[in-house]
């Protein structure tokens, strides 16, 4: 009965479907478009007609093009590689790595997979396809302009990999430290019903609201002069904190703490407290109960919170651009360096390529961890 | 849990927050009443240029910073200046002059008031849009076939997860002088369009960007909330003859109300620190925000000096603003806590 009563008229269904399609186009278009622009020659990337941007006649005329055969085989390879990453790879890793080292196994597995993929896709495939195209006739003539010159320029000549490494150091540091500190605090807060715990959470909420520039205004004078301030304590070894990646990691961890403890607390509240009470009855101390009983079951929450810490560290512009100097700049502030040079269209397209390079890891992240991200967003809201 | 154990669990986190959040706040508060300047001295400099018969020599007084012999750095002094930095940021004399002469628009020429105006409009205008668009997407996804939901959620997450600077850049490149959407619009309207030449079009794009960026977050949360709507209530509403819209208005929205409050709170905090859009759209000349103002003071100028005291003053003013915005929601939480069973 209810199905009939809640059945929707066709017009509503069409309207809702159309709206959804519109939203999907809107959500994906800017990202899709910068990806397309980044592989075209500058004249094509800023061409007046959208069709020219997609097909890239100038790029193609310069000898960089894909034939029908290239596209079909390349796409088939890509689809197969992605599907295997979600089906074959997990089995292989589970088979090869001992159960206790599964996390390490995944890290090694993902790295090996990435290297093999790059070698096959960018190394072997073009050679084979070049030979096939030569004998394929009309199917082998280029129809779609595509060039990787901007990526080569960005990663090679402009040494973007240095920024990439800096980004990775900062992000990895932020994720590890924030999770270590945050899980302990989150567990403590979830298991203590005291007023103090409540006030700590409210304080954390207020801290979360603070604009980051307010905090950076507080750090800067101290960081620049830290060598002199710390000299009485550490002597000649006292460091200048300004420009040090680990100082930025500490700052970002602190900025991220309020969010981390709120989120982990709501995850820990969902773990029944009978679990650790049972361990306590068996004679464990609180820390032992945490280590032996809670740690094995807390991974879903930790992975989700880790993802959001990753995003904070990776996406940050304000803190890293003010507290790091040019030598050890991370990727996102480094792209601002392109603005000043952006005098020719080539520079602009190189900036686009750099932007796509920054987005690519995030794209992979959503692909692999979509479920965790969604559950994390929802968990934060459950007990807002 | 005993207090002592609780303390040891929380201590590392608390230590980080005190050292890197609370302590800087105190430091900013003190800095905003101080001003640190290099010690200057006047010296006579004789410069000679070769001339006919004799050299032409001129002596002039130059003001140069005093260099410390031991460290080789410029000496600085720190002086208490009271509210002067605040006066420099607020420029109340100009504000009163503008009010006195009835030229209210002149107030918005001053950086701080310009930034405040934009930050507040931005926060309050995007809030209903984000809630509305998020709810609409959630309802539409809930309506769609099950097999479609996964891919739609995947695509929706992309704008949310993308680096804010890159996200605003990607929209900037669509609308820049020879960007694809500008040329398309120009062809349709037959006019010359420059989206980044005046402030209102930039602001429009910023509102669009922010809704595009945050609506997925609202969508995911509302979508999760929609899964727990009580079907019995919904059915009794149908039996009572409630139309589709009335069901949405009286059953679904009240059910989602806690989530709407949650999103509004988070959105208030995040929007108030609007900053990345200014960088991505390169709108410094037209539209600025409070957080950008502090950032600008902190960025070294051509001579390498940072206006720390003015930055601190503007940071303190920014903070006062967010405290005022958050007082109401926080009071509610406090009342809920007192009413709760703790």
Interface residues (C-beta under 8 A of the other chain):
Chain A: X2 X5 X6 X8 X12 X13 X16 X17 X19 X20 X23 X24 X26 X27 X28 X30 X31 X33 X34 X37 X46 X48 X49 X50 X53 X180 X181 X182 X184 X185 X187 X188 X189 X191 X192 X193 X194 X195 X196 X197 X198 X200 X202 X203 X204 X205 X206 X207 X208 X209 X210 X211 X212 X213 X214 X215 X216 X217 X218 X219 X220 X221 X222 X250 X251 X253 X254 X255 X257 X258 X261 X286 X287 X290 X311 X314 X315 X317 X318 X322 X332 X335 X336 X339 X348 X351 X352 X355 X358 X359 X362 X363 X365 X366 X367 X370 X373 X374 X377 X378 X381 X384
Chain B: X1 X3 X5 X6 X8 X9 X10 X12 X13 X14 X16 X17 X19 X20 X21 X23 X24 X25 X26 X27 X28 X31 X36 X136 X137 X139 X140 X141 X143 X144 X148 X150 X152 X153 X154 X155 X156 X157 X158 X159 X161 X162 X163 X164 X165 X166 X167 X169 X170 X171 X173 X174 X178 X179 X180 X183 X184 X212 X216 X217 X220 X221 X224 X225 X231 X234 X235 X238 X244 X258 X259 X261 X262 X263 X265 X268 X269 X272 X273 X275 X276 X279 X282 X290 X291 X292 X294 X295 X297 X298 X299 X306 X308 X311 X312 X315 X316 X318 X319 X322 X323 X326 X330 X333 X334 X337 X342
